[in-house]
Amino acid sequence: MAWTPLISVDELATRIDDCVVIDCRHELTDPAAGPAAYARGHIPGARFLHQDHDLAGPKTGRNGRHPLPPREALAGRLRACGLRVGQPLVAYDAHGGMYAARLWWLARWLGHEAVAVLDGGLPAWERERLPLSTETPAPAAGDFQVGPALTRDVDAARIAAGGLTVIDARAAERYRGEVEPMDPVAGHIPGALNRPFALNLRPDGRFKPAPVLAAELGGLLAGRDPALVVHQCGSGVTACHNLLAAALAGLPEGALYPGSWSEWCADPARPVATGPNP
């Protein structure tokens, strides 16, 4: 099958035995929520990877709340989930893909092309009255290996140097600096545009059609070169949702700023802006 960034519930149900399925459910304010939800019921055969421990690397206090994990460490976790070279990988959550998109981006960062997010996530699966399981799959041994990255990331120095268009995926009130529930400083990177990731979704939690996303993102860019776009959020998680939306819209591959606002604001020498979209 030809792999696109999204897979429908019907398609996954048909091909599930061919796939490695990963439950990415998470709550930023409650790290235990994801494992607890997985234990209560998950897509049969799915394994669980934690945003804080499996899909992120060690924190130093200066590199953000979800630094990129070591590539070989993440590859080892995917092998332990049974992933084989070229095998389809499907990520899902219960939040419109806001966490599953992180694994989609990371898998491509490791060179794995056959990866998709379940459109609509677990709620869409349940709406179709498809089964859930409370069983944890037996250990497996895959042969997945790291390959050339299919995605790009940039650091704070590259952003500070200028010449890039930064898109911030956080909620508008956080971007404007009116509230900041997660980080010690409120505001945004000067010059960044705001595209809250939730704007990518329909009311039922599925992604909007590609032409709609293309029109909305094109309007935000207003003629700026999409190849020079860098996506960020609070800690490099929901920024991946905007990257996925851009891929669906057929735009050139943008880059991720993994440290995002949590890294940027950890250095008091970096400038901070507030207020609405410029």
N, C-alpha and C positions, 0 to 999 in steps of 0.2 A: 504494500500500500504506500501511497505517497503521503509523507508526513508533513502536516502543517502545524502551526502553533497551537491549534485547538483540536480536540477530538470530542465528538458528541457522545451522549450517554448510549444511544443505540449502537454506535460503532464500537465503543468500548465493550459493551455487553456481548457483542458478536466476536470480538477478537481478544477477549480478556486472557485466554489461556496462552496467548502468544506474547503477552506484555508483562513487564514488571511494573506494578502499580504502587505508588508511594503516597501515603497519607501525610499531608503537610499541615494539618490543622494546628492553630497556635493562637494565643492571646498575648499581646505585648505586655500587659500588666499582670499576667498569671501564667508563668512558664509551665505549670502543672496541668493547665487546661487541655492542651493538645493530647498528651498521653492518656488523660482520663477519658476524653471523648473517644479516642481510638479504642480503649478498652471496653467502652459501652457498646460499640458497634462500628464496623468499618466495611468497606467494599471487600468482598471475599478475596482472600489471597494478598491483600494489600499489606505492606510493611509501613512502619512509621519512622520518619526522620524528623528530628527536632531542629527548629530554626536556630536556637541558641547554641546547641552543642554539636549537631551534625552538619548543619548548613552554614556555619560561621566558624571563624578561627578565634584564637586567643585575643582578648582585649588588653590593651596597654593603658587605657585612659586617654590616649591621644589618637586612636585609630578607629573610633566610632563604636557603636553598640553591636554591630554585626559585621565585623571584618571578614574579608574573604577567607575561607578555610585553605589550608595547604592543599594543593591540587592532588597530590598522591593520597593524602588522608581521605579526601572526599571520594576519590576513585575507589579506595579500599572499602568505604562504607557501601558504595553502590555494588561492588563485587559481592559483599556480604549479603546484599539484598537479592543476589542471584543474577545481576545484570550481565549479559553476554555482549560481546562486540556486535554492534549493529542491531541489537534487540530493541524493540519499541519500549520506551519508558513513558509512563503516564503519571502526572502529578495532580493531586486534587486537594481541596480544602472545603470549608463550608462558608467561605467569605468572598465569593465572587472571583477567586483566583489570586487574591492579594498576597497569599503566602506561597501558593503553588507556583506562581510565576517566578519566584526566586529560584526554585529548583530547575525550572525550564531554562532560565538564563545560565545557571551554574553548569548544568549538563552540557550545554553548548560551549561554555567556557572550557570544558574538558575535552571538547572535540566530538561530542556525541550528537549526531544530527537527528536521530529518530526519537524525539522527545516532544510531548504535547501536554497541554493543560486540559483537564476535563471541563468542558464548557458548562457552567452552572454548578459544578462541584457536586458535593454530596446531596444538597437539596434537590438538584435535578435528578439524581439517581433515585432518591426516595420518592419523588413525584411519579416516577414510572413504576413504583411498587417493586423495584428490584431488590434482591435479598441483601441483608447485612450479615456479618459474622462477628463473633467475639473471639475467634481462634487466632492465635499468632502463628503464622506459617513457620514451618520447620526451617532451620538454618540451611542456606544454600551457598553454593560456591560458583560465582560467575567468573568470566575471564576478561571483563572490561578493562581496557587500558587507556591511559591519557593520550590524546592526540592533539594536533594543532587546534588552537582555540578558534571557534567560530564566532566569538563575540569579542568586544573590546572594552577595556576599562581605562580610566584616566585618574590621575591623582590630583590633590588640591593645588599643587604647584602649577600643573598644566592649566587648571581653571583660572588661577590667579593671573597667569600670563596673558589671558584674553584671547579673543578670536573665536570663541566657542559660544553656542547658544545653550544655556542651562535651562532645563525644564524640571520644576519641582513638583513632585507627585503628592505632596501633603495636602491636607484639607486647607481651604482658603484662609480660615481664621488663624491657623498656625503659620502659614506663609506670611500673612500680614503682620504677624507678631503680636496678635491680640491675646493669644493663649499659647502655652507650651507645656504640655503634660509630661513630656519624656526627657527633655534636655534642659540644661541650666540656663540657656540663653534663648530668647524668643526672636524671631525674625527670619530673614532669608539671605542667601548669597546675593550680593548686589548684581543687578542686571538679570537675575533669573526670572523666567516666566512661570506662571502657575497653571498646572493642569492636574487637579485632583484626580487620582486614579479612578475614583468611583464614577467619573463622567464617562468612562469606557464601557459602562454596563447598562443593560436594559433593566427594567424594574424587577424581572425575575432572576437577576444575577448572571445571566448570560451576556457575552460580549455583544456590543452593537454590530450591525453589519459593516463589512469592510468599507463600502462607499461612504457611510456616515462617519466612520472614524477618520477616513482620509480627508473629508471635508472639514471636520472639526480641527484636526491637527494642522491641516494646511492653513486654516484661518488663524490659528494661534501663531504659527511660524511667520505668517505675513511676508512671504518671499525670502525668508532666511533659508540658507542651505541646510536641508535636513541631514546631510552627511556630516555636518559639524555640530550636531546636537549631542549634548550630554544629559543623561537623566539622573536625577537624585531625589531623595526623599528624606526621611529622618535617619535611616540607618542602612540604606541600600537594599531594602526588601521590596516595598511597594513601587519603587522606581522601575523595577523589572516588569510591573504591570503595564506601565506606559511603553516600555520597550516592546512588550508583546503586542500591544495595540498598534504600535507603529509598524511592526512586522505584518500584522493582519492588513493594515492599510496599504501595504506595498511600498512603504517609504524605505529609503536607504538605511542600512544598519547604523543606529546611533551607538553611543558608548554609555557605560555605567560609571558613575562616581561612587565606588563602593562605600567609602566612609561617610558620604552624604553630610547632612546638617550636623549630625552628632559628632563627626570628626572636625568639620569646619569650625564650629563654635567652640571646640575644646582649646583652640589657640586664640588667646585674647588679642593677638596682633592682627588677626584677620578681620576685615570689615564686615559689618552687619547692616542690612537694610530692612526697613519695615514699610508697610503700606501695600496697596493693591498692585496688580500687574502694571508694568510701565506702559 
